[in-house]
Amino acid sequence: MSAHSVVAVVFTSTVIYVTVAAGPTAQQAGGSIAAVTASKLETLKRDAAADIDSRAKFTQQTNDLLFSFAELGFQEFETSKYIVRLLRENGFAVQEGV
């Protein structure tokens, strides 16, 4: 696995490529996955679940807004602008017009 991954987000005719920075793999860090203790793993799972739960209102508002645009297939201009803005506001590098 590389330190960066590319994610493609597709909205019918719109493809948005996002570069996601990731930490080093266990092998790159000189350790092993088995070195992570069960309690540390449980803590990480709890933290991830809490973070996801904290975004519930944002997720619902985003979903409602996207559906409110009611754009025709292959003409999702407002949807694309909104998603690109959200990604950039959250630190993602977005390449449009690919």
Residue frames as a rotation matrix with the C-alpha (Angstrom) as fourth column:
MET 1
0.586 0.810 0.000 0.00
0.810 -0.586 0.000 0.00
0.000 0.000 -1.000 0.00
SER 2
-0.296 -0.685 0.665 1.33
0.643 -0.658 -0.392 3.45
0.707 0.312 0.635 -0.82
ALA 3
-0.750 -0.043 -0.660 1.33
0.582 -0.516 -0.628 6.50
-0.314 -0.855 0.412 1.42
HIS 4
-0.581 0.602 -0.547 -1.23
-0.606 -0.769 -0.203 8.13
-0.543 0.214 0.812 -0.89
SER 5
-0.542 0.515 0.664 -4.34
0.647 0.760 -0.061 6.67
-0.536 0.397 -0.745 -2.41
VAL 6
-0.923 0.327 -0.202 -6.53
-0.383 -0.730 0.566 8.03
0.037 0.600 0.799 -5.16
VAL 7
-0.500 0.847 0.179 -10.28
0.461 0.435 -0.773 7.91
-0.733 -0.304 -0.608 -4.70
ALA 8
-0.942 0.287 0.174 -12.68
0.037 -0.426 0.904 8.50
0.333 0.858 0.391 -7.57
VAL 9
-0.511 0.843 -0.164 -16.07
0.168 -0.089 -0.982 9.94
-0.843 -0.530 -0.096 -6.67
VAL 10
-0.948 0.171 0.270 -18.58
0.279 0.033 0.960 9.50
0.155 0.985 -0.079 -9.48
PHE 11
-0.290 0.907 -0.306 -21.84
0.007 -0.318 -0.948 11.42
-0.957 -0.277 0.086 -9.91
THR 12
0.700 0.588 0.404 -23.25
0.307 0.263 -0.915 10.14
-0.644 0.765 0.004 -13.20
SER 13
0.799 -0.380 0.465 -21.24
0.440 -0.157 -0.884 12.33
0.409 0.911 0.042 -15.60
THR 14
0.585 -0.576 0.571 -18.93
-0.637 -0.762 -0.117 13.90
0.503 -0.296 -0.812 -13.02
VAL 15
0.619 -0.504 -0.602 -15.81
0.637 0.771 0.009 12.15
0.460 -0.389 0.798 -11.82
ILE 16
0.711 -0.412 0.571 -13.86
-0.587 -0.794 0.158 13.82
0.388 -0.447 -0.806 -9.04
TYR 17
0.346 -0.682 -0.644 -10.40
0.467 0.721 -0.512 12.45
0.814 -0.124 0.568 -8.18
VAL 18
0.816 -0.050 0.575 -9.26
-0.496 -0.572 0.654 12.97
0.296 -0.819 -0.492 -4.62
THR 19
-0.080 -0.892 -0.445 -5.78
-0.020 0.447 -0.894 12.30
0.997 -0.063 -0.054 -3.27
VAL 20
0.889 0.393 0.236 -5.91
-0.271 0.037 0.962 10.91
0.370 -0.919 0.139 0.24
ALA 21
-0.172 -0.978 0.121 -2.77
-0.654 0.021 -0.756 10.96
0.736 -0.209 -0.643 2.35
ALA 22
0.876 0.384 -0.294 -2.32
-0.073 0.706 0.705 7.94
0.478 -0.596 0.646 4.57
GLY 23
0.517 -0.703 0.488 0.18
-0.770 -0.132 0.625 7.13
-0.375 -0.699 -0.609 7.26
PRO 24
-0.430 -0.748 -0.506 2.97
-0.875 0.483 0.029 4.63
0.222 0.455 -0.862 6.70
THR 25
0.537 0.545 -0.644 2.04
-0.382 0.838 0.390 0.98
0.752 0.036 0.658 6.50
ALA 26
0.914 -0.188 0.358 3.09
-0.277 0.353 0.894 -1.29
-0.295 -0.916 0.270 9.34
GLN 27
0.622 -0.709 0.331 5.87
0.775 0.616 -0.137 -2.67
-0.107 0.342 0.934 7.14
GLN 28
0.288 -0.503 0.815 7.15
0.367 -0.728 -0.579 0.84
0.885 0.466 -0.025 6.31
ALA 29
0.624 0.021 0.781 7.07
-0.600 -0.628 0.496 1.77
0.501 -0.778 -0.380 10.00
GLY 30
-0.427 -0.882 -0.200 9.26
-0.580 0.437 -0.688 -1.21
0.694 -0.178 -0.698 10.81
GLY 31
-0.574 0.303 0.761 6.59
-0.674 0.353 -0.649 -2.93
-0.465 -0.885 0.001 12.92
SER 32
-0.925 0.358 -0.123 3.93
0.212 0.759 0.616 -5.51
0.314 0.544 -0.778 12.38
ILE 33
-0.215 0.939 0.270 0.16
-0.454 -0.341 0.824 -5.39
0.865 0.055 0.499 12.44
ALA 34
0.291 0.309 -0.905 0.21
0.506 0.753 0.420 -7.96
0.812 -0.580 0.063 15.25
ALA 35
-0.706 -0.658 -0.264 2.02
0.584 -0.329 -0.742 -5.41
0.402 -0.678 0.616 17.42
VAL 36
-0.514 0.622 0.590 -1.23
-0.569 -0.762 0.308 -3.46
0.642 -0.178 0.746 17.85
THR 37
-0.992 0.120 0.050 -2.77
0.033 0.604 -0.797 -4.70
-0.126 -0.788 -0.603 21.08
ALA 38
-0.431 0.901 0.046 -6.40
0.802 0.359 0.477 -5.71
0.414 0.242 -0.878 21.34
SER 39
0.120 0.494 -0.861 -7.15
0.824 -0.533 -0.191 -2.86
-0.553 -0.687 -0.471 23.74
LYS 40
-0.630 -0.398 -0.667 -5.56
-0.040 -0.841 0.539 -0.31
-0.776 0.366 0.514 21.39
LEU 41
-0.935 0.317 0.160 -7.64
0.235 0.215 0.948 -1.74
0.266 0.924 -0.276 18.53
GLU 42
-0.103 0.943 -0.317 -10.83
0.986 0.138 0.091 -1.47
0.129 -0.303 -0.944 20.59
THR 43
-0.091 -0.011 -0.996 -9.97
0.454 -0.891 -0.032 2.14
-0.887 -0.455 0.086 21.47
LEU 44
-0.911 -0.296 -0.288 -9.43
-0.122 -0.474 0.872 2.94
-0.395 0.829 0.395 17.80
LYS 45
-0.670 0.728 0.143 -12.76
0.604 0.423 0.675 1.31
0.431 0.539 -0.723 16.88
ARG 46
0.087 0.707 -0.702 -14.60
0.945 -0.281 -0.165 3.28
-0.314 -0.649 -0.693 19.58
ASP 47
-0.372 -0.318 -0.872 -12.97
0.135 -0.948 0.289 6.54
-0.918 -0.010 0.396 18.45
ALA 48
-1.000 -0.001 0.028 -13.86
0.028 -0.064 0.998 5.86
0.001 0.998 0.064 14.81
ALA 49
-0.350 0.935 -0.057 -17.49
0.866 0.347 0.359 5.03
0.356 0.076 -0.931 15.70
ALA 50
0.091 0.347 -0.933 -17.78
0.734 -0.657 -0.173 8.18
-0.673 -0.669 -0.314 17.82
ASP 51
-0.709 -0.418 -0.568 -16.36
-0.061 -0.766 0.640 10.29
-0.703 0.488 0.518 14.97
ILE 52
-0.878 0.444 0.180 -18.82
0.321 0.267 0.909 8.78
0.355 0.855 -0.377 12.51
ASP 53
-0.053 0.900 -0.433 -21.74
0.996 0.079 0.042 9.34
0.073 -0.429 -0.901 14.91
SER 54
-0.198 -0.073 -0.977 -20.70
0.467 -0.884 -0.028 12.98
-0.862 -0.462 0.209 15.42
ARG 55
-0.913 -0.209 -0.349 -21.14
-0.197 -0.524 0.829 13.58
-0.357 0.825 0.438 11.68
ALA 56
-0.535 0.762 0.364 -24.74
0.774 0.615 -0.149 12.32
-0.337 0.202 -0.919 11.49
LYS 57
0.356 0.711 -0.606 -26.36
0.377 -0.703 -0.603 15.76
-0.855 -0.014 -0.519 11.28
PHE 58
-0.226 -0.545 -0.807 -23.86
-0.587 -0.585 0.560 16.97
-0.777 0.601 -0.188 8.66
THR 59
-0.947 -0.156 0.281 -24.42
0.082 0.728 0.680 13.81
-0.310 0.667 -0.677 6.61
GLN 60
-0.157 0.971 0.181 -28.21
0.854 0.226 -0.468 14.21
-0.495 0.081 -0.865 6.69
GLN 61
0.386 0.266 -0.883 -28.00
-0.030 -0.953 -0.300 17.90
-0.922 0.142 -0.360 5.73
THR 62
-0.575 -0.672 -0.467 -25.62
-0.542 -0.114 0.832 17.10
-0.613 0.732 -0.299 2.86
ASN 63
-0.812 0.334 0.479 -27.89
0.503 0.817 0.283 14.31
-0.297 0.471 -0.831 1.63
ASP 64
0.205 0.956 -0.208 -30.95
0.704 -0.292 -0.648 16.58
-0.680 -0.014 -0.733 1.74
LEU 65
0.171 -0.212 -0.962 -29.13
-0.372 -0.918 0.136 19.38
-0.912 0.335 -0.236 -0.07
LEU 66
-0.840 -0.542 -0.030 -27.85
-0.254 0.343 0.904 17.09
-0.480 0.767 -0.426 -2.83
PHE 67
-0.561 0.701 0.440 -31.34
0.796 0.603 0.054 15.76
-0.228 0.381 -0.896 -3.49
SER 68
0.254 0.682 -0.686 -32.77
0.408 -0.719 -0.563 19.29
-0.877 -0.137 -0.461 -3.45
PHE 69
-0.549 -0.525 -0.650 -30.75
-0.363 -0.551 0.751 20.18
-0.752 0.649 0.112 -6.57
ALA 70
0.314 0.765 0.563 -32.88
0.169 0.538 -0.826 17.76
-0.934 0.355 0.040 -8.63
GLU 71
-0.130 -0.465 -0.876 -30.56
-0.805 -0.465 0.367 17.97
-0.578 0.753 -0.314 -11.62
LEU 72
0.851 0.422 -0.312 -30.99
-0.520 0.601 -0.607 15.89
-0.068 0.679 0.731 -14.74
GLY 73
0.642 -0.613 0.461 -28.66
0.415 0.783 0.463 12.99
-0.644 -0.106 0.757 -15.45
PHE 74
0.003 -0.801 0.599 -25.32
1.000 0.000 -0.005 14.06
0.004 0.599 0.801 -16.94
GLN 75
0.034 0.036 0.999 -26.09
0.272 -0.962 0.025 17.66
0.962 0.271 -0.043 -15.89
GLU 76
0.664 0.200 -0.720 -25.15
0.719 0.090 0.689 17.64
0.203 -0.976 -0.084 -12.19
PHE 77
0.015 -0.687 0.727 -23.46
0.335 -0.681 -0.651 21.05
0.942 0.254 0.220 -12.20
GLU 78
0.340 0.167 0.926 -24.64
-0.695 -0.619 0.367 22.27
0.634 -0.768 -0.094 -8.77
THR 79
0.999 0.021 0.042 -24.00
-0.043 0.786 0.617 18.86
-0.020 -0.618 0.786 -7.22
SER 80
0.445 -0.893 0.067 -20.47
0.759 0.336 -0.557 18.81
0.475 0.299 0.828 -8.60
LYS 81
-0.032 -0.441 0.897 -19.71
-0.107 -0.891 -0.442 22.35
0.994 -0.110 -0.018 -7.38
TYR 82
0.647 0.374 0.664 -21.04
-0.669 -0.138 0.730 21.52
0.365 -0.917 0.160 -3.91
ILE 83
0.954 -0.295 -0.059 -19.04
0.296 0.884 0.362 18.29
-0.055 -0.362 0.930 -3.55
VAL 84
0.199 -0.922 0.331 -15.84
0.655 -0.126 -0.745 19.90
0.729 0.365 0.579 -4.85
ARG 85
0.116 -0.107 0.988 -16.27
-0.449 -0.892 -0.044 22.79
0.886 -0.439 -0.151 -2.38
LEU 86
0.885 0.271 0.377 -16.84
-0.456 0.352 0.817 20.39
0.089 -0.896 0.435 0.53
LEU 87
0.758 -0.646 -0.093 -13.78
0.637 0.763 -0.109 18.35
0.141 0.024 0.990 -0.36
ARG 88
-0.001 -0.790 0.613 -11.54
0.404 -0.561 -0.722 21.40
0.915 0.247 0.320 -0.72
GLU 89
0.364 0.213 0.907 -12.80
-0.629 -0.662 0.408 22.88
0.687 -0.719 -0.107 2.57
ASN 90
0.920 0.023 0.392 -11.75
-0.323 0.609 0.724 19.65
-0.222 -0.793 0.568 4.23
GLY 91
0.234 -0.972 0.033 -8.22
-0.636 -0.127 0.761 19.67
-0.736 -0.199 -0.647 2.85
PHE 92
0.303 -0.100 0.948 -8.55
0.509 0.858 -0.072 17.44
-0.806 0.504 0.311 -0.19
ALA 93
-0.615 -0.484 -0.623 -6.78
-0.375 -0.516 0.770 18.18
-0.694 0.707 0.136 -3.45
VAL 94
0.277 0.818 0.505 -9.42
0.299 0.426 -0.854 18.02
-0.913 0.387 -0.127 -6.18
GLN 95
-0.845 -0.491 -0.211 -8.69
-0.092 -0.255 0.963 17.86
-0.526 0.833 0.170 -9.90
GLU 96
0.187 0.982 -0.024 -11.69
-0.064 -0.012 -0.998 18.81
-0.980 0.188 0.061 -12.02
GLY 97
0.555 0.178 -0.812 -12.35
-0.751 -0.313 -0.582 18.33
-0.357 0.933 -0.040 -15.73
VAL 98
-0.500 -0.766 0.404 -10.61
-0.518 0.638 0.569 14.97
-0.694 0.075 -0.716 -15.98
